Amino acid sequence: MYDLIIKDGIIVDGTGKPKYVSDIGINEERITNISDLSDGASKKVIDARDCVVSPGFIDIHSHSDFTILVNPTSDSKVKQGVTTEVIGNCGFSAAPSLGKIKEKAGNICKGYGLEFNWSSLGEYLNQIRDISVNVVPLVGQGNIRAAVLGYEDRKPTYKEQDRMKYLLKEAFEQGSFGLSAGLIYPPGCFTKGEELIELCKVVVEFEGVFASHIRSEGTHLIEAIEEVIDIGKETGVKVHISHLKTQGKESWKRLDTVFKKIEDGLRDGIRITCDRYPYLAGSTDLDIILPSWVYEGGTAEELKRLRDPECRERLKGKILESHGDSWEDVMISSVSRRRNKWMEGKRISQILKEINLHPCDFIFDLLIDEKAQVQAIFFSMSEDNLKRILKKPYTSIGSDSSSRKTSGILAKGKPHPRAFGTFPHVLSKYVREEKILTMEEAIHKMTGANSLLIGIKERGFIKEGMYADIVVFNPRLIKDQATYEDPFKYPKGIEYVLVNGKITVKRGRHTGVLAGKVLKRDNI
């Protein structure tokens, strides 16, 4: 007797091997039989005829650290087939929250109406209960540095370096799978290579991964790629480049050099992977366009500089030199003040037609008014380069988004459509329509590759004995529906999603089941 049988599905098992048709028998949390189960008795049966049955998608690059507490059902992720989210990316995690980073975490919690009552990673993970997807934690290098040095642009003392290594070891002992860095954001942007090397020596001790939003994705892209490869060469750490891209037209031509650097490193025995979301626009804080020296000292000092007339004039020259006047390429996606809500979903070029300001003055004033908390979408990438990146065997798929919902506090603003559509978008556009990837290749990049990369055991594959994290979808109908103008739309074609053997999504609807788990290094 089985708890559940999935009948006659087209199994794409996550290994990259050819698909085949079979039944799957599930008992409790695990896959117990893959064979013809025509004579098998079961409490429940899913008819998967003409549907693909794949491992649940593993979102290798998620930012749901706080939204998992706001919305444990993780609607925008699980309804697109995600059964596991890797959180704590780009150098910022919910924990550890000590020193200067506490204010940032506290403000985020306040904005979501959450109680902020943790300091360590272990304490934070204990807050996550009754969830719909599995959660895999990384620890942010920005958290660790800010906890010890604040937002100072300087080299740490030996004592401070030892303190950072201690905090990192503690995070690994409490369940972290790796260290993430955001070398374009404060305080990561103040971190030199030798400091990262010392931390990555700790990562190697725990057989973790070093995932980095590299120092530049545009003008200095090659140097940024070389930096993380050198860290891998020096320490032996597993290097993962977050959302590999060529940002801005001038950098599009650099992709061949990027590939050569990565592939030369792989031939030299350096462990290198990357991930990518399948869109041509990125999304991050609007103040990313400012030079890094503006961030020193934290948000209060940043705003003080933006108010200073001399500093503003100096910044105008820097911004126009690096960005030019292409404000059609930048869309305001999220603000908090009611008086600025009319800007959400509009390009800066549109906004400038309605107000009589220099574009830089507009940006400075908005950042001041919003206390630097403005999200924007940047349209600056090449479709051809995206396809080439997706096809590389060392590239996997991640959303680079937090979970959202179509109602409540997580339905605010105009977020990037990747929050609702990343995985179906790959399967509809780049598998079915454009045939850039085979179904087997795409599923591997969303499942088994990510499981192996991050070190998650017994997930990511359709095999006997594995946890039953499974997606059943119609390959002819699957399609994302979220757009930049209307991002709050769930995809079509996802028939069932199972998390730890429990039906969590049925015919596109959330069943209310909360079968997800926090996966820690010591209990995977």
C-alpha positions in Angstrom: 0.0 0.0 0.0 1.4 3.4 -1.0 0.4 6.7 0.4 0.5 8.2 -3.2 1.1 6.9 -6.7 2.0 9.2 -9.6 0.8 7.3 -12.7 2.2 7.3 -16.2 4.3 10.4 -15.9 7.1 11.5 -18.3 9.9 11.3 -15.8 12.7 13.8 -16.2 14.8 12.8 -13.2 17.2 15.8 -12.7 20.3 14.0 -13.8 20.2 15.3 -17.4 19.6 11.7 -18.7 16.8 11.0 -21.2 13.2 11.1 -20.0 11.2 7.9 -19.7 7.6 7.0 -18.7 6.9 5.2 -15.4 4.9 5.3 -12.2 6.2 6.6 -8.9 5.2 5.2 -5.5 5.5 7.4 -2.4 5.3 6.5 1.2 5.5 9.2 3.9 8.2 11.6 2.8 10.1 9.5 0.3 10.0 7.9 -3.2 9.9 4.2 -2.5 9.3 2.7 -6.0 9.8 3.7 -9.6 8.3 1.0 -11.8 5.0 -0.1 -13.3 2.6 0.0 -10.4 -0.6 -0.9 -12.2 -1.4 -3.5 -9.6 -0.3 -1.3 -6.7 -2.8 -0.1 -4.1 -2.6 3.5 -3.0 -4.5 6.0 -0.8 -4.2 8.6 -3.5 -3.4 8.6 -7.2 -2.2 11.4 -9.5 -2.8 10.8 -13.2 0.3 12.3 -14.8 -0.4 11.1 -18.3 1.2 13.5 -20.9 2.7 15.5 -18.0 6.4 15.9 -17.0 7.2 14.6 -13.5 10.4 16.3 -12.3 12.2 16.9 -9.0 11.0 20.0 -7.3 12.8 23.1 -8.4 15.6 24.3 -6.2 15.9 28.1 -6.3 19.7 28.4 -5.8 19.5 32.2 -5.5 16.6 33.3 -3.3 16.1 36.4 -1.0 13.2 35.0 1.0 15.0 35.4 4.4 12.3 37.7 5.8 9.3 36.9 3.5 9.4 33.3 4.6 8.4 34.6 8.1 5.7 36.9 6.7 4.2 34.3 4.3 5.1 30.7 5.2 3.1 29.4 2.3 5.7 31.0 -0.1 3.0 31.3 -2.8 4.9 32.8 -5.7 7.7 30.2 -5.4 5.8 27.0 -4.7 3.2 27.8 -7.4 5.9 27.9 -10.0 7.3 24.5 -8.8 9.9 25.6 -6.3 10.2 23.2 -3.4 13.5 24.4 -1.9 14.9 27.9 -1.5 18.5 28.8 -0.9 18.4 32.0 1.1 21.1 34.5 2.4 22.5 35.5 -1.0 24.4 38.6 -2.2 26.2 39.1 1.1 23.0 39.8 3.2 21.2 37.2 5.3 18.8 37.5 8.2 21.5 36.4 10.6 23.8 36.9 12.2 22.4 40.2 13.2 24.9 41.9 15.4 26.4 45.4 15.6 25.6 47.8 12.7 23.7 45.2 10.7 21.0 44.9 13.5 19.5 48.2 12.4 19.0 47.1 8.8 17.4 43.8 9.9 15.3 45.5 12.5 13.9 48.0 9.9 13.0 45.2 7.5 11.2 43.4 10.2 9.4 46.6 11.2 8.3 47.1 7.6 6.8 43.6 7.5 5.3 43.8 11.0 7.6 41.1 12.2 9.1 40.7 15.7 12.8 40.9 15.5 14.2 38.7 18.3 17.2 36.9 17.1 21.0 37.5 16.8 22.6 34.2 15.6 21.8 32.1 12.6 20.6 29.3 14.9 18.1 31.7 16.6 16.8 32.9 13.3 16.3 29.4 11.9 14.3 28.5 15.0 11.8 31.3 14.0 11.0 29.4 10.7 8.2 27.0 11.5 5.3 25.5 9.5 6.4 26.4 6.0 5.5 25.2 2.5 9.0 24.9 1.0 12.3 23.7 2.3 14.8 26.4 3.3 18.6 26.2 2.9 20.6 28.9 4.6 23.8 30.7 3.5 25.4 33.4 5.7 26.1 36.8 4.4 29.7 38.2 4.4 28.1 41.6 4.7 26.5 40.6 8.0 29.7 39.3 9.4 31.8 42.4 8.4 29.1 44.9 9.5 28.9 43.1 12.9 32.6 43.6 13.4 33.7 46.7 11.4 30.4 48.4 10.8 30.4 50.3 7.4 34.0 51.4 7.6 36.1 51.3 4.5 39.3 49.9 6.0 41.3 46.8 6.5 40.4 44.8 9.6 42.9 44.3 12.3 44.1 40.7 13.1 41.7 40.7 16.1 38.8 41.8 13.9 39.6 39.2 11.2 39.7 36.5 13.9 36.3 37.7 15.2 34.8 37.5 11.7 36.2 34.0 11.2 34.7 33.0 14.6 31.2 34.3 13.5 31.5 32.4 10.3 32.4 29.2 12.0 29.5 29.6 14.4 27.1 30.1 11.5 28.4 26.8 9.9 28.0 25.0 13.2 24.4 26.3 13.3 23.5 25.0 9.9 24.9 27.3 7.1 25.8 25.7 3.8 28.1 28.5 2.7 29.2 32.1 2.6 27.7 34.6 0.3 29.2 38.0 -0.7 27.8 41.1 -2.2 30.9 42.8 -3.4 29.0 45.7 -5.0 27.0 46.5 -1.9 28.2 48.0 1.5 30.0 46.7 3.4 31.1 44.0 1.0 32.4 46.7 -1.4 34.9 47.7 1.3 36.3 44.2 1.5 39.7 43.4 -0.1 40.6 40.0 -1.6 42.9 38.9 1.2 40.1 39.4 3.7 37.8 37.1 1.6 40.6 34.6 1.3 40.8 34.3 5.1 37.1 33.7 5.3 37.1 31.2 2.5 39.6 29.1 4.3 36.9 28.6 6.9 34.4 27.8 4.2 36.8 25.1 3.0 37.0 23.6 6.5 33.3 23.0 6.4 33.1 21.9 2.8 30.8 24.9 2.0 30.3 27.1 -1.0 31.4 30.6 -1.6 28.6 32.4 -3.6 29.5 35.9 -4.8 27.7 38.8 -6.3 30.9 39.9 -7.9 32.4 43.3 -7.6 31.4 44.5 -11.1 29.0 43.2 -13.8 29.8 46.0 -16.2 33.0 48.1 -16.8 35.2 46.0 -14.5 33.5 42.6 -15.2 36.7 40.8 -16.2 38.7 41.9 -13.1 35.7 40.9 -10.9 35.6 37.4 -12.5 39.4 37.1 -12.0 39.1 38.1 -8.3 36.7 35.2 -7.4 38.6 32.7 -9.5 41.8 33.7 -7.8 40.1 33.1 -4.4 39.1 29.6 -5.6 42.7 29.0 -6.7 44.2 30.3 -3.5 41.9 28.4 -1.1 40.4 25.5 -3.0 36.9 26.8 -2.1 34.0 26.0 -4.3 33.3 29.3 -6.1 29.8 30.1 -7.3 29.2 33.3 -9.3 25.8 34.7 -8.6 23.5 35.7 -11.6 26.3 35.9 -14.2 25.6 38.7 -16.6 27.0 41.4 -18.8 25.5 44.6 -17.6 25.4 47.6 -20.0 26.0 47.5 -23.8 29.7 48.3 -23.4 30.1 45.0 -21.5 28.2 42.8 -23.8 31.3 42.2 -25.9 33.2 40.9 -22.8 31.3 37.6 -22.5 33.8 35.5 -24.6 36.5 36.6 -22.2 34.3 35.8 -19.2 33.8 32.3 -20.6 37.5 31.8 -21.3 38.4 32.9 -17.7 35.9 30.5 -16.2 36.8 27.5 -18.5 40.5 28.0 -18.1 39.9 27.9 -14.3 37.9 24.7 -14.6 40.7 23.1 -16.6 43.1 24.1 -13.8 40.9 22.2 -11.3 39.2 25.2 -9.7 35.6 24.5 -8.8 33.5 27.2 -10.5 29.8 27.4 -11.2 27.3 30.2 -11.8 23.6 30.8 -11.9 21.3 33.0 -14.0 17.7 34.2 -14.0 16.1 34.2 -17.5 15.4 37.9 -17.9 17.1 40.9 -19.5 16.5 43.2 -16.6 18.0 43.1 -13.1 16.5 44.5 -9.9 18.3 46.0 -6.9 18.5 49.1 -4.8 18.4 52.4 -6.8 21.5 53.7 -4.9 23.6 51.0 -6.6 24.4 53.7 -9.2 26.3 55.7 -6.6 30.1 55.1 -6.2 31.0 53.0 -3.2 32.6 55.8 -1.1 29.1 57.3 -0.7 28.1 54.3 1.5 30.9 54.5 4.0 29.6 54.9 7.6 26.1 53.5 6.8 22.8 55.0 5.6 22.9 58.1 7.7 26.2 59.1 6.3 25.1 58.3 2.8 22.0 60.6 3.1 24.2 63.3 4.6 26.4 63.2 1.5 23.4 63.3 -0.8 22.2 66.5 1.0 25.5 68.2 0.6 25.5 70.5 -2.5 29.2 70.1 -3.3 29.0 66.3 -3.0 25.9 66.3 -5.2 27.7 68.1 -8.0 30.6 65.7 -7.7 28.3 62.7 -7.9 26.5 64.1 -10.9 29.6 63.9 -12.9 30.4 60.4 -11.8 26.9 59.1 -12.5 26.6 60.7 -15.9 30.1 59.4 -16.8 29.2 55.8 -15.8 25.5 55.7 -16.7 25.0 58.4 -19.3 21.6 59.8 -19.8 19.7 56.6 -20.6 17.0 56.9 -18.0 14.6 54.9 -20.1 16.4 51.9 -18.9 15.6 52.4 -15.2 12.2 51.7 -13.7 11.2 52.6 -10.1 9.7 49.4 -8.7 9.2 50.0 -5.0 9.0 52.9 -2.6 7.5 53.2 0.9 6.1 56.7 1.1 2.5 57.2 -0.1 3.4 60.4 -1.9 5.9 58.6 -4.1 3.7 55.6 -5.0 2.7 57.1 -8.3 6.3 56.5 -9.5 6.1 52.7 -9.1 6.2 51.0 -12.5 7.4 54.1 -14.3 10.7 54.6 -16.0 12.8 57.5 -14.8 12.5 59.1 -18.2 8.7 59.1 -17.8 8.9 60.6 -14.3 11.2 63.4 -15.5 8.6 64.5 -18.0 6.3 65.2 -15.0 8.8 67.0 -12.8 11.3 69.7 -13.6 14.5 68.3 -12.2 17.9 67.2 -13.3 17.8 63.3 -13.4 20.5 63.1 -10.7 18.7 65.7 -8.5 15.6 63.6 -8.8 17.4 60.4 -7.8 19.2 62.1 -4.8 16.0 63.7 -3.6 14.0 60.4 -3.9 16.7 58.5 -2.0 16.7 61.1 0.8 12.9 61.1 1.0 12.9 57.3 1.2 15.9 56.9 3.4 17.7 55.2 0.6 15.2 52.4 0.5 14.2 52.5 -3.2 14.0 49.4 -5.4 14.6 49.7 -9.1 14.6 47.6 -12.3 17.5 48.1 -14.7 17.1 47.1 -18.4 20.6 46.6 -19.6 21.3 43.1 -20.8 21.6 41.2 -24.1 19.2 38.4 -25.2 22.0 36.7 -27.1 24.3 36.7 -24.1 21.5 35.4 -21.9 21.0 32.4 -24.2 24.7 31.7 -24.3 25.0 31.8 -20.5 22.0 29.6 -20.0 23.5 26.9 -22.3 26.8 26.6 -20.5 27.0 23.3 -18.5 28.2 25.1 -15.4 25.2 27.5 -15.3 22.1 26.7 -13.2 18.8 28.5 -12.7 17.9 30.8 -9.8 15.3 33.5 -9.4 17.3 36.2 -7.5 14.0 37.1 -5.8 12.1 36.8 -2.5 8.7 35.1 -2.3 5.7 37.2 -3.0 1.9 36.9 -2.9 -1.0 38.5 -4.9 -2.5 39.9 -1.7 -1.4 41.5 1.5 1.9 43.1 2.5 3.8 41.1 -0.1 1.7 42.5 -3.0 3.2 46.0 -2.8 5.1 47.8 -5.5 6.0 46.5 -9.0 8.6 43.8 -8.3 10.6 42.0 -10.9 8.4 39.3 -12.6 11.1 36.7 -11.8 9.4 36.3 -8.3 6.4 34.6 -10.0 7.8 33.3 -13.3 11.4 32.3 -13.4 11.2 28.5 -13.7 8.1 28.4 -16.0 9.7 31.1 -18.1 12.7 28.9 -18.8 10.5 25.9 -19.7 8.1 27.8 -22.0 10.5 30.3 -23.7 13.9 28.6 -23.8 12.8 24.9 -23.9 9.4 24.7 -25.7 9.5 27.8 -27.9 13.1 28.6 -28.7 14.7 25.2 -28.0 17.8 26.7 -26.5 17.8 23.9 -23.9 16.3 20.4 -24.0 13.8 19.6 -21.3 16.4 17.3 -19.6 19.1 20.0 -19.6 16.7 22.7 -18.2 15.4 20.4 -15.4 19.0 19.4 -14.4 19.9 23.1 -14.1 16.9 23.7 -11.9 17.2 20.6 -9.7 20.1 18.1 -9.6 22.8 20.6 -10.5 21.7 22.9 -7.7 21.4 20.0 -5.2 25.0 19.0 -6.0 26.3 22.5 -6.0 25.0 23.5 -2.6 25.5 20.1 -1.0 21.9 19.1 -0.3 21.6 15.3 0.1 18.7 13.1 -1.0 16.9 15.9 -3.0 17.0 17.2 -6.5 16.6 13.8 -8.3 13.7 11.4 -9.0 15.3 8.3 -7.5 14.1 5.6 -5.1 15.0 6.7 -1.5 15.0 10.4 -2.3 12.6 12.8 -0.6 9.5 13.2 -2.6 9.9 16.9 -3.7 8.2 16.6 -7.0 6.6 18.9 -9.7 4.0 17.6 -12.2 3.5 20.0 -15.1 2.0 20.1 -18.6 4.9 20.8 -21.0 2.6 22.1 -23.6 0.8 24.6 -21.4 3.4 25.7 -18.8 3.9 29.4 -19.1 4.8 32.4 -16.9 2.2 35.2 -16.9 4.0 37.8 -14.8 5.3 40.9 -16.6 7.2 44.1 -15.6 3.9 46.0 -15.8 1.8 43.4 -14.1 4.1 41.2 -12.0 1.6 39.7 -9.6 0.4 36.7 -11.7 1.0 33.0 -11.1 2.0 30.8 -14.0 -0.1 28.3 -15.9 0.6 24.6 -16.4 1.8 23.6 -12.9 -0.6 20.7 -12.1 0.9 19.4 -8.8 3.7 20.2 -6.4 4.7 17.8 -3.7 7.0 18.8 -0.8 8.3 16.0 1.4 5.6 13.7 -0.1 2.7 16.0 0.6 0.5 17.6 -2.1 1.1 21.3 -1.6 -0.2 22.6 -4.9 -3.1 21.0 -6.7 -4.2 22.2 -10.1 -2.4 25.5 -9.5 -4.0 26.1 -6.1 -2.2 26.0 -2.8 -3.7 23.3 -0.6 -2.6 24.9 2.7 -0.2 22.1 3.4 3.0 23.2 5.3 5.3 20.3 4.8 8.6 22.2 4.2 11.7 21.9 6.4 14.7 24.0 7.4 17.6 22.1 6.1 20.8 22.5 8.1 24.3 21.3 7.3 24.1 18.8 10.1 20.7 17.2 9.3 20.5 17.1 5.6 
